[in-house]
Amino acid sequence: MTTPSPDGDAELLERVLLEGRTMMRRLQDARALVRDVTGGAESPDRTMKAVADGRGEIVELHFDPRVMRLDREALGRQVTAVLRAAQRDAEARTREIMDAALAETADVPAPLDERFVRDRVERIARDLL
């Protein structure tokens, strides 16, 4: 990687700061979207519905009175399946948001490392001599 001319340092630093701010804003926007994510699922017989939030926590669970016809084991299996499906749906929606946000921030320039700073100091010292 070639080091840009010192004449462009102010512009380079300004660009890095601007792109860093833009990246942070996009990630904050994504975080806000994730807070509003919900994922839902319904049992095949439509007697149970569940909703999970972007963190995978169950926020709603609805039963149709017909679920009382199920035996204890079948009820437990069906509840578990519906809850897991709602969580998977919420996770998939959250992943879509985060993947999009990360893709938008992929072009952030590399940070200025110590090599860059050392090269800059050495160049300035040589120019002074």
Secondary structure, DSSP 8 states (H G I E B T S, - for coil): -----GGGHHHHHHHHHHHHHHHHHHHHHHHHHHHT-EEEEE-TTSSEEEEEETTS-EEEEEE-GGGGGS-HHHHHHHHHHHHHHHHHHHHHHHHHHHHHHHHHTTT------HHHHHHHHHHHHHHH-
